[in-house]
Amino acid sequence: MKRKKIAGTLERPRLSVFRSSQHIYAQIVDDQKHQTLAAESDLNVKSGTKKQKAETVGENIAKKALQKKIKSVVFDRGSFRYHGRVAALAEGARKGGLEF
């Protein structure tokens, strides 16, 4: 899917976030090649509140990105406000070593 305002490249791919009422998903996308480089969700995280799970997802996606030598990303929150679980995921990714 091509984004109108935010685009990711191979040097700085897009960290896309989707939030449902129960779960949160994050994926790192190279928009030039139309390829997902890494993905993570809270479906694998067993315990904690929704915010704690979101922060864990952020840390896990950062680990996967660093394994693929991705250090810097463009944060794409979509239509979601930078608040609550979306902000917790971003903080977890920063804590894991990603730069926005």
N, CA, C and O atoms as CSV, one atom per row, in Angstrom:
chain,resi,resn,atom,element,x,y,z
A,1,MET,N,N,0.834,-1.173,0.000
A,1,MET,CA,C,0.000,0.000,0.000
A,1,MET,C,C,0.881,1.238,0.000
A,1,MET,O,O,1.786,1.364,0.825
A,2,LYS,N,N,0.621,2.135,-0.908
A,2,LYS,CA,C,1.417,3.350,-0.989
A,2,LYS,C,C,0.798,4.428,-0.118
A,2,LYS,O,O,-0.401,4.695,-0.196
A,3,ARG,N,N,1.618,5.037,0.702
A,3,ARG,CA,C,1.163,6.107,1.582
A,3,ARG,C,C,1.334,7.435,0.862
A,3,ARG,O,O,2.286,7.627,0.106
A,4,LYS,N,N,0.411,8.339,1.103
A,4,LYS,CA,C,0.460,9.626,0.426
A,4,LYS,C,C,1.549,10.531,0.990
A,4,LYS,O,O,2.282,11.166,0.231
A,5,LYS,N,N,1.660,10.595,2.312
A,5,LYS,CA,C,2.587,11.536,2.931
A,5,LYS,C,C,3.862,10.897,3.456
A,5,LYS,O,O,4.923,11.521,3.414
A,6,ILE,N,N,3.781,9.677,3.946
A,6,ILE,CA,C,4.933,9.036,4.575
A,6,ILE,C,C,5.386,7.871,3.704
A,6,ILE,O,O,4.591,6.994,3.366
A,7,ALA,N,N,6.657,7.865,3.346
A,7,ALA,CA,C,7.190,6.773,2.538
A,7,ALA,C,C,8.480,6.272,3.166
A,7,ALA,O,O,9.276,7.048,3.695
A,8,GLY,N,N,8.672,4.964,3.097
A,8,GLY,CA,C,9.889,4.372,3.624
A,8,GLY,C,C,10.817,3.966,2.491
A,8,GLY,O,O,10.364,3.575,1.415
A,9,THR,N,N,12.104,4.059,2.736
A,9,THR,CA,C,13.104,3.625,1.771
A,9,THR,C,C,13.902,2.493,2.388
A,9,THR,O,O,13.672,2.125,3.540
A,10,LEU,N,N,14.828,1.943,1.640
A,10,LEU,CA,C,15.656,0.874,2.178
A,10,LEU,C,C,16.554,1.400,3.294
A,10,LEU,O,O,16.801,0.698,4.274
A,11,GLU,N,N,17.053,2.660,3.148
A,11,GLU,CA,C,17.904,3.244,4.180
A,11,GLU,C,C,17.097,3.599,5.429
A,11,GLU,O,O,17.593,3.479,6.550
A,12,ARG,N,N,15.860,4.034,5.232
A,12,ARG,CA,C,15.006,4.456,6.341
A,12,ARG,C,C,13.583,3.953,6.099
A,12,ARG,O,O,12.724,4.712,5.650
A,13,PRO,N,N,13.335,2.682,6.393
A,13,PRO,CA,C,12.011,2.120,6.127
A,13,PRO,C,C,10.948,2.664,7.076
A,13,PRO,O,O,11.252,3.334,8.064
A,14,ARG,N,N,9.704,2.361,6.752
A,14,ARG,CA,C,8.557,2.868,7.514
A,14,ARG,C,C,8.151,1.854,8.574
A,14,ARG,O,O,7.981,0.670,8.280
A,15,LEU,N,N,7.995,2.325,9.812
A,15,LEU,CA,C,7.471,1.508,10.902
A,15,LEU,C,C,5.982,1.800,10.994
A,15,LEU,O,O,5.573,2.829,11.532
A,16,SER,N,N,5.181,0.893,10.468
A,16,SER,CA,C,3.740,1.072,10.401
A,16,SER,C,C,3.079,0.407,11.602
A,16,SER,O,O,3.427,-0.716,11.967
A,17,VAL,N,N,2.121,1.108,12.215
A,17,VAL,CA,C,1.435,0.613,13.412
A,17,VAL,C,C,-0.049,0.480,13.118
A,17,VAL,O,O,-0.661,1.393,12.562
A,18,PHE,N,N,-0.629,-0.656,13.490
A,18,PHE,CA,C,-2.073,-0.845,13.431
A,18,PHE,C,C,-2.550,-1.267,14.808
A,18,PHE,O,O,-1.951,-2.133,15.446
A,19,ARG,N,N,-3.625,-0.654,15.258
A,19,ARG,CA,C,-4.166,-0.924,16.583
A,19,ARG,C,C,-5.639,-1.300,16.435
A,19,ARG,O,O,-6.426,-0.561,15.844
A,20,SER,N,N,-5.992,-2.449,16.975
A,20,SER,CA,C,-7.402,-2.826,17.055
A,20,SER,C,C,-7.858,-2.637,18.496
A,20,SER,O,O,-7.095,-2.157,19.334
A,21,SER,N,N,-9.079,-3.008,18.779
A,21,SER,CA,C,-9.565,-2.822,20.147
A,21,SER,C,C,-8.867,-3.761,21.129
A,21,SER,O,O,-8.795,-3.460,22.320
A,22,GLN,N,N,-8.354,-4.890,20.649
A,22,GLN,CA,C,-7.724,-5.865,21.533
A,22,GLN,C,C,-6.216,-6.021,21.322
A,22,GLN,O,O,-5.498,-6.362,22.263
A,23,HIS,N,N,-5.731,-5.781,20.117
A,23,HIS,CA,C,-4.332,-6.089,19.791
A,23,HIS,C,C,-3.656,-4.907,19.110
A,23,HIS,O,O,-4.303,-3.946,18.696
A,24,ILE,N,N,-2.332,-5.010,19.008
A,24,ILE,CA,C,-1.541,-4.006,18.302
A,24,ILE,C,C,-0.510,-4.728,17.436
A,24,ILE,O,O,0.067,-5.735,17.847
A,25,TYR,N,N,-0.292,-4.202,16.243
A,25,TYR,CA,C,0.589,-4.815,15.265
A,25,TYR,C,C,1.564,-3.760,14.759
A,25,TYR,O,O,1.209,-2.588,14.634
A,26,ALA,N,N,2.789,-4.179,14.467
A,26,ALA,CA,C,3.791,-3.272,13.909
A,26,ALA,C,C,4.539,-4.011,12.813
A,26,ALA,O,O,4.845,-5.197,12.940
A,27,GLN,N,N,4.826,-3.298,11.741
A,27,GLN,CA,C,5.648,-3.882,10.690
A,27,GLN,C,C,6.556,-2.823,10.093
A,27,GLN,O,O,6.209,-1.643,10.033
A,28,ILE,N,N,7.716,-3.264,9.655
A,28,ILE,CA,C,8.688,-2.385,9.025
A,28,ILE,C,C,8.624,-2.661,7.532
A,28,ILE,O,O,8.815,-3.794,7.091
A,29,VAL,N,N,8.351,-1.603,6.747
A,29,VAL,CA,C,8.059,-1.755,5.332
A,29,VAL,C,C,9.019,-0.917,4.504
A,29,VAL,O,O,9.276,0.245,4.822
A,30,ASP,N,N,9.552,-1.518,3.429
A,30,ASP,CA,C,10.305,-0.797,2.409
A,30,ASP,C,C,9.318,-0.504,1.281
A,30,ASP,O,O,8.950,-1.404,0.526
A,31,ASP,N,N,8.887,0.757,1.165
A,31,ASP,CA,C,7.859,1.115,0.193
A,31,ASP,C,C,8.370,1.112,-1.240
A,31,ASP,O,O,7.570,1.002,-2.169
A,32,GLN,N,N,9.663,1.227,-1.445
A,32,GLN,CA,C,10.197,1.204,-2.803
A,32,GLN,C,C,10.110,-0.198,-3.400
A,32,GLN,O,O,9.803,-0.349,-4.582
A,33,LYS,N,N,10.377,-1.216,-2.597
A,33,LYS,CA,C,10.306,-2.603,-3.065
A,33,LYS,C,C,8.969,-3.254,-2.735
A,33,LYS,O,O,8.718,-4.391,-3.135
A,34,HIS,N,N,8.098,-2.533,-1.998
A,34,HIS,CA,C,6.802,-3.069,-1.557
A,34,HIS,C,C,7.004,-4.376,-0.797
A,34,HIS,O,O,6.403,-5.403,-1.114
A,35,GLN,N,N,7.866,-4.305,0.214
A,35,GLN,CA,C,8.277,-5.501,0.941
A,35,GLN,C,C,8.242,-5.251,2.442
A,35,GLN,O,O,8.697,-4.212,2.921
A,36,THR,N,N,7.697,-6.217,3.177
A,36,THR,CA,C,7.722,-6.157,4.632
A,36,THR,C,C,9.035,-6.760,5.110
A,36,THR,O,O,9.338,-7.913,4.804
A,37,LEU,N,N,9.811,-5.988,5.855
A,37,LEU,CA,C,11.121,-6.430,6.310
A,37,LEU,C,C,11.047,-7.134,7.664
A,37,LEU,O,O,11.827,-8.050,7.930
A,38,ALA,N,N,10.113,-6.712,8.520
A,38,ALA,CA,C,9.940,-7.334,9.838
A,38,ALA,C,C,8.532,-7.032,10.319
A,38,ALA,O,O,7.961,-5.992,9.991
A,39,ALA,N,N,7.981,-7.947,11.096
A,39,ALA,CA,C,6.628,-7.748,11.640
A,39,ALA,C,C,6.551,-8.340,13.035
A,39,ALA,O,O,7.256,-9.294,13.365
A,40,GLU,N,N,5.682,-7.755,13.846
A,40,GLU,CA,C,5.504,-8.217,15.226
A,40,GLU,C,C,4.105,-7.825,15.687
A,40,GLU,O,O,3.553,-6.817,15.244
A,41,SER,N,N,3.542,-8.629,16.578
A,41,SER,CA,C,2.244,-8.296,17.168
A,41,SER,C,C,2.219,-8.757,18.615
A,41,SER,O,O,3.121,-9.457,19.074
A,42,ASP,N,N,1.177,-8.357,19.324
A,42,ASP,CA,C,1.066,-8.762,20.719
A,42,ASP,C,C,0.341,-10.090,20.873
A,42,ASP,O,O,0.011,-10.481,21.992
A,43,LEU,N,N,0.088,-10.788,19.779
A,43,LEU,CA,C,-0.548,-12.102,19.856
A,43,LEU,C,C,0.352,-13.108,20.569
A,43,LEU,O,O,-0.138,-14.069,21.162
A,44,ASN,N,N,1.670,-12.887,20.513
A,44,ASN,CA,C,2.628,-13.796,21.150
A,44,ASN,C,C,2.905,-13.424,22.606
A,44,ASN,O,O,3.416,-14.247,23.366
A,45,VAL,N,N,2.574,-12.188,23.005
A,45,VAL,CA,C,2.853,-11.708,24.364
A,45,VAL,C,C,1.722,-12.170,25.268
A,45,VAL,O,O,0.553,-11.892,25.001
A,46,LYS,N,N,2.069,-12.870,26.332
A,46,LYS,CA,C,1.047,-13.508,27.159
A,46,LYS,C,C,0.537,-12.649,28.307
A,46,LYS,O,O,-0.667,-12.640,28.565
A,47,SER,N,N,1.401,-11.933,28.999
A,47,SER,CA,C,0.949,-11.252,30.216
A,47,SER,C,C,1.187,-9.757,30.123
A,47,SER,O,O,2.017,-9.287,29.346
A,48,GLY,N,N,0.436,-9.021,30.935
A,48,GLY,CA,C,0.591,-7.580,31.014
A,48,GLY,C,C,-0.650,-6.859,30.525
A,48,GLY,O,O,-1.560,-7.456,29.950
A,49,THR,N,N,-0.657,-5.555,30.769
A,49,THR,CA,C,-1.756,-4.729,30.282
A,49,THR,C,C,-1.548,-4.463,28.793
A,49,THR,O,O,-0.511,-4.817,28.233
A,50,LYS,N,N,-2.525,-3.846,28.165
A,50,LYS,CA,C,-2.408,-3.540,26.737
A,50,LYS,C,C,-1.226,-2.619,26.459
A,50,LYS,O,O,-0.528,-2.781,25.457
A,51,LYS,N,N,-1.001,-1.646,27.352
A,51,LYS,CA,C,0.133,-0.732,27.167
A,51,LYS,C,C,1.462,-1.456,27.341
A,51,LYS,O,O,2.409,-1.208,26.594
A,52,GLN,N,N,1.535,-2.349,28.325
A,52,GLN,CA,C,2.767,-3.118,28.532
A,52,GLN,C,C,3.036,-4.026,27.343
A,52,GLN,O,O,4.182,-4.178,26.921
A,53,LYS,N,N,1.986,-4.631,26.801
A,53,LYS,CA,C,2.144,-5.479,25.620
A,53,LYS,C,C,2.618,-4.653,24.426
A,53,LYS,O,O,3.463,-5.106,23.654
A,54,ALA,N,N,2.082,-3.448,24.273
A,54,ALA,CA,C,2.488,-2.582,23.168
A,54,ALA,C,C,3.960,-2.211,23.280
A,54,ALA,O,O,4.670,-2.182,22.275
A,55,GLU,N,N,4.422,-1.928,24.489
A,55,GLU,CA,C,5.832,-1.595,24.680
A,55,GLU,C,C,6.715,-2.802,24.358
A,55,GLU,O,O,7.788,-2.650,23.772
A,56,THR,N,N,6.269,-3.989,24.737
A,56,THR,CA,C,7.008,-5.213,24.415
A,56,THR,C,C,7.074,-5.424,22.908
A,56,THR,O,O,8.114,-5.819,22.381
A,57,VAL,N,N,5.973,-5.163,22.214
A,57,VAL,CA,C,5.963,-5.277,20.749
A,57,VAL,C,C,6.989,-4.313,20.153
A,57,VAL,O,O,7.713,-4.673,19.225
A,58,GLY,N,N,7.054,-3.089,20.686
A,58,GLY,CA,C,8.040,-2.120,20.214
A,58,GLY,C,C,9.469,-2.596,20.421
A,58,GLY,O,O,10.312,-2.437,19.538
A,59,GLU,N,N,9.744,-3.175,21.577
A,59,GLU,CA,C,11.086,-3.692,21.845
A,59,GLU,C,C,11.408,-4.864,20.913
A,59,GLU,O,O,12.530,-4.972,20.417
A,60,ASN,N,N,10.427,-5.741,20.675
A,60,ASN,CA,C,10.653,-6.904,19.802
A,60,ASN,C,C,10.866,-6.499,18.359
A,60,ASN,O,O,11.719,-7.068,17.679
A,61,ILE,N,N,10.099,-5.518,17.873
A,61,ILE,CA,C,10.281,-5.074,16.484
A,61,ILE,C,C,11.635,-4.390,16.331
A,61,ILE,O,O,12.255,-4.475,15.271
A,62,ALA,N,N,12.099,-3.711,17.382
A,62,ALA,CA,C,13.425,-3.085,17.337
A,62,ALA,C,C,14.517,-4.150,17.259
A,62,ALA,O,O,15.490,-3.988,16.522
A,63,LYS,N,N,14.360,-5.240,18.017
A,63,LYS,CA,C,15.341,-6.333,17.960
A,63,LYS,C,C,15.410,-6.926,16.564
A,63,LYS,O,O,16.495,-7.156,16.029
A,64,LYS,N,N,14.236,-7.174,15.972
A,64,LYS,CA,C,14.201,-7.738,14.622
A,64,LYS,C,C,14.818,-6.786,13.607
A,64,LYS,O,O,15.510,-7.220,12.687
A,65,ALA,N,N,14.569,-5.485,13.771
A,65,ALA,CA,C,15.133,-4.492,12.854
A,65,ALA,C,C,16.646,-4.430,12.980
A,65,ALA,O,O,17.355,-4.377,11.975
A,66,LEU,N,N,17.140,-4.435,14.204
A,66,LEU,CA,C,18.587,-4.368,14.396
A,66,LEU,C,C,19.288,-5.610,13.871
A,66,LEU,O,O,20.428,-5.527,13.414
A,67,GLN,N,N,18.622,-6.770,13.930
A,67,GLN,CA,C,19.191,-7.985,13.344
A,67,GLN,C,C,19.343,-7.852,11.834
A,67,GLN,O,O,20.244,-8.446,11.241
A,68,LYS,N,N,18.453,-7.066,11.207
A,68,LYS,CA,C,18.521,-6.845,9.761
A,68,LYS,C,C,19.280,-5.565,9.427
A,68,LYS,O,O,19.213,-5.066,8.303
A,69,LYS,N,N,20.000,-5.041,10.414
A,69,LYS,CA,C,20.847,-3.852,10.262
A,69,LYS,C,C,20.048,-2.598,9.903
A,69,LYS,O,O,20.513,-1.749,9.143
A,70,ILE,N,N,18.836,-2.495,10.461
A,70,ILE,CA,C,18.010,-1.300,10.306
A,70,ILE,C,C,18.078,-0.543,11.625
A,70,ILE,O,O,17.667,-1.061,12.663
A,71,LYS,N,N,18.597,0.684,11.585
A,71,LYS,CA,C,18.754,1.462,12.810
A,71,LYS,C,C,17.821,2.658,12.870
A,71,LYS,O,O,17.486,3.133,13.955
A,72,SER,N,N,17.398,3.147,11.711
A,72,SER,CA,C,16.572,4.340,11.658
A,72,SER,C,C,15.318,4.058,10.832
A,72,SER,O,O,15.392,3.447,9.767
A,73,VAL,N,N,14.167,4.510,11.335
A,73,VAL,CA,C,12.898,4.289,10.643
A,73,VAL,C,C,12.074,5.576,10.636
A,73,VAL,O,O,12.351,6.520,11.376
A,74,VAL,N,N,11.055,5.584,9.779
A,74,VAL,CA,C,10.057,6.644,9.760
A,74,VAL,C,C,8.832,6.084,10.468
A,74,VAL,O,O,8.314,5.043,10.064
A,75,PHE,N,N,8.362,6.747,11.508
A,75,PHE,CA,C,7.234,6.241,12.297
A,75,PHE,C,C,5.922,6.624,11.624
A,75,PHE,O,O,5.649,7.805,11.408
A,76,ASP,N,N,5.114,5.622,11.296
A,76,ASP,CA,C,3.818,5.823,10.640
A,76,ASP,C,C,2.732,5.338,11.594
A,76,ASP,O,O,2.500,4.137,11.727
A,77,ARG,N,N,2.073,6.282,12.255
A,77,ARG,CA,C,1.033,5.919,13.208
A,77,ARG,C,C,-0.319,5.766,12.527
A,77,ARG,O,O,-1.295,5.409,13.188
A,78,GLY,N,N,-0.406,6.026,11.225
A,78,GLY,CA,C,-1.665,5.933,10.510
A,78,GLY,C,C,-2.616,7.003,10.992
A,78,GLY,O,O,-2.220,8.155,11.167
A,79,SER,N,N,-3.863,6.638,11.209
A,79,SER,CA,C,-4.853,7.609,11.679
A,79,SER,C,C,-4.969,7.618,13.201
A,79,SER,O,O,-5.835,8.293,13.758
A,80,PHE,N,N,-4.100,6.871,13.868
A,80,PHE,CA,C,-4.159,6.766,15.330
A,80,PHE,C,C,-3.383,7.908,15.976
A,80,PHE,O,O,-2.310,8.283,15.503
A,81,ARG,N,N,-3.931,8.461,17.061
A,81,ARG,CA,C,-3.243,9.518,17.790
A,81,ARG,C,C,-2.011,8.962,18.479
A,81,ARG,O,O,-1.978,7.796,18.871
A,82,TYR,N,N,-1.000,9.805,18.625
A,82,TYR,CA,C,0.217,9.411,19.335
A,82,TYR,C,C,-0.080,9.492,20.821
A,82,TYR,O,O,0.275,10.465,21.486
A,83,HIS,N,N,-0.738,8.456,21.338
A,83,HIS,CA,C,-1.222,8.452,22.709
A,83,HIS,C,C,-1.452,7.005,23.117
A,83,HIS,O,O,-1.785,6.177,22.270
A,84,GLY,N,N,-1.286,6.688,24.371
A,84,GLY,CA,C,-1.618,5.359,24.871
A,84,GLY,C,C,-0.750,4.265,24.295
A,84,GLY,O,O,0.476,4.303,24.405
A,85,ARG,N,N,-1.406,3.270,23.666
A,85,ARG,CA,C,-0.671,2.107,23.179
A,85,ARG,C,C,0.259,2.432,22.021
A,85,ARG,O,O,1.325,1.828,21.901
A,86,VAL,N,N,-0.125,3.379,21.165
A,86,VAL,CA,C,0.735,3.760,20.037
A,86,VAL,C,C,2.006,4.421,20.569
A,86,VAL,O,O,3.101,4.129,20.089
A,87,ALA,N,N,1.873,5.294,21.540
A,87,ALA,CA,C,3.040,5.941,22.144
A,87,ALA,C,C,3.894,4.926,22.897
A,87,ALA,O,O,5.122,5.016,22.879
A,88,ALA,N,N,3.252,3.957,23.559
A,88,ALA,CA,C,4.003,2.928,24.291
A,88,ALA,C,C,4.817,2.073,23.326
A,88,ALA,O,O,5.958,1.722,23.627
A,89,LEU,N,N,4.246,1.734,22.168
A,89,LEU,CA,C,4.983,0.969,21.167
A,89,LEU,C,C,6.186,1.767,20.677
A,89,LEU,O,O,7.280,1.219,20.540
A,90,ALA,N,N,5.994,3.056,20.412
A,90,ALA,CA,C,7.090,3.905,19.952
A,90,ALA,C,C,8.198,3.996,21.006
A,90,ALA,O,O,9.381,3.922,20.673
A,91,GLU,N,N,7.820,4.156,22.260
A,91,GLU,CA,C,8.821,4.226,23.332
A,91,GLU,C,C,9.574,2.904,23.462
A,91,GLU,O,O,10.783,2.894,23.692
A,92,GLY,N,N,8.861,1.792,23.315
A,92,GLY,CA,C,9.513,0.486,23.365
A,92,GLY,C,C,10.509,0.313,22.229
A,92,GLY,O,O,11.589,-0.246,22.421
A,93,ALA,N,N,10.140,0.797,21.034
A,93,ALA,CA,C,11.052,0.706,19.891
A,93,ALA,C,C,12.283,1.577,20.110
A,93,ALA,O,O,13.396,1.185,19.761
A,94,ARG,N,N,12.083,2.755,20.686
A,94,ARG,CA,C,13.231,3.621,20.992
A,94,ARG,C,C,14.124,2.978,22.046
A,94,ARG,O,O,15.350,3.017,21.945
A,95,LYS,N,N,13.494,2.385,23.061
A,95,LYS,CA,C,14.254,1.713,24.110
A,95,LYS,C,C,15.043,0.537,23.533
A,95,LYS,O,O,16.139,0.225,23.998
A,96,GLY,N,N,14.474,-0.107,22.517
A,96,GLY,CA,C,15.144,-1.232,21.871
A,96,GLY,C,C,16.273,-0.831,20.947
A,96,GLY,O,O,17.041,-1.689,20.513
A,97,GLY,N,N,16.398,0.469,20.628
A,97,GLY,CA,C,17.532,0.926,19.834
A,97,GLY,C,C,17.184,1.547,18.495
A,97,GLY,O,O,18.091,1.940,17.760
A,98,LEU,N,N,15.909,1.651,18.147
A,98,LEU,CA,C,15.539,2.284,16.876
A,98,LEU,C,C,15.526,3.799,17.017
A,98,LEU,O,O,15.212,4.330,18.083
A,99,GLU,N,N,15.867,4.492,15.935
A,99,GLU,CA,C,15.816,5.948,15.902
A,99,GLU,C,C,14.704,6.366,14.962
A,99,GLU,O,O,14.550,5.809,13.875
A,100,PHE,N,N,13.925,7.363,15.393
A,100,PHE,CA,C,12.850,7.900,14.539
A,100,PHE,C,C,13.295,9.227,13.980
A,100,PHE,O,O,12.552,9.863,13.234
